[in-house]
Amino acid sequence: MKKSKKIITCALAGCMTAALFTGCSGSDNKDNSGNADTSNVKSIYFLNFKPEVAEKYEAIAKKYKEETGIEVKVKTAASNEYEKTLTSEIAKSDPPTIFQINGPVGYQNWKDYCADIKDSELYNMLTDENKSLVVTDGDGVYGIPYAIEGYGIIYNDEIMQKYFNTDGAKAKSVDEIKNFDTLRLVVEDMQDKKDELGIEGVFGSTSLKSGDDWRWQTHLANIPLYYEFKENASDDDVIINCLNAKEIQFKYAENYKNIFDLYTNNSCTEKTLLGGKTVDESMSEFAVGKCAMIQNGNWGWSQINGVSGNVTKAENIKFLPIYTGIEGEENQGICIGTENYFSINSNVDEATQKASLDFLAWLFSSDYGKDQVTNQLDFITPFKTFSEDEQPSDPLAREVLNWKEKESGNLKNPVWMFTAFPSDKFKTDFGASLLEYVQGQKDWSDVVEDAKASWKTEREASAQ
């Protein structure tokens, strides 16, 4: 997407009269402390990124109005439609006052709308460790992370234990699966024994329907590119290296192919049908016991738990790292990071900006707000207002916390650096190539060359 242009300006002769733009005259009233006076703000507008928690945010908004009198309008974008929805909504006379950006690339797209919030209470609530995650530009802070997440291969330990007790099992416990070679042996043996195990395939369907392919063109792609950009660099530099890369070698493309082929060759669904499969369908397959493994993140718990006919017990849901055959992967954990950043619309008046930040500070510091964040939104937060006991108790969130604790010595959890991929178009193009590959319409070498060409083209376009 091309850089957005500011569309809200104050005319000399007058300005827009919508309630959200009462500060258009250029002078906001201040309270005794010198902050913008929010007493006349009647409403704020939050454009939500996560469809799975839309109703929960609406309940939170209702409670906030009861406590403060300020209405929080919540609108939720459809899955994979956030940028499109934000583009439409930001142009209206009552635009979002709180919206989300997808890391540094997202900031470049929306920088004309992002207020500097380095002096906000919300920023000061971050732990010192997590302040390094904020989106910055010079001395300013323009995006604040609000949820730490992790993803890997989710597995049903009940099915795995059943496999380990079969004759000729290639491993006797999950602890023996520490690299791709062992994972492949186990998976292929499980696929051969699928009837005995009572499953239709080892893996849930690789959802390659357009809009539902983000697990592969984004999350899975993170693994080989993480290792490419990590060479001769620290973890702190990986995202910067990715952001500055005009080209990629796709040096570990064969490693990507290793795990992608393992998914599609040992699945509930034939390759020719993957173009019609959605994430919800694949998560349902896992929930009802049709498969033993599925690649996804801790947010997938709500999808598993909410499926009608779910037979997968919470205590049996675990994470395994995504192994691809890269040297040294025995010391690799699951991928942990964030792509969730709150930004405040700089084109609304200061009072409304302050009121929007007040809502977010309340959400992550009040007793009610923290309870909702932990037990309803299921966020692992980066804020020091939360104690260890106030983090989510669902099985996948606990797994993320466990893997985070393991990150000492040689074990490393790959960081999320896909937020620095050149554009959404790069990811969409890569997803389309993957579908052509599994359908036999494109050789793997062509997938690799197309990805390299798309990266270069999209990076050049973003620099213009």
Beta strands, then each sheet from edge to edge (+ up, - down):
strand 1: 43-48
strand 2: 71-76
strand 3: 98-101
strand 4: 135-137
strand 5: 140-145
strand 6: 149-156
strand 7: 293-297
strand 8: 317-320
strand 9: 335-337
strand 10: 341-344
sheet 1: 1+ 2+
sheet 2: 3+ 10- 5+ 4-
sheet 3: 7+ 6- 8+
sheet 4: 7+ 6- 9+
end
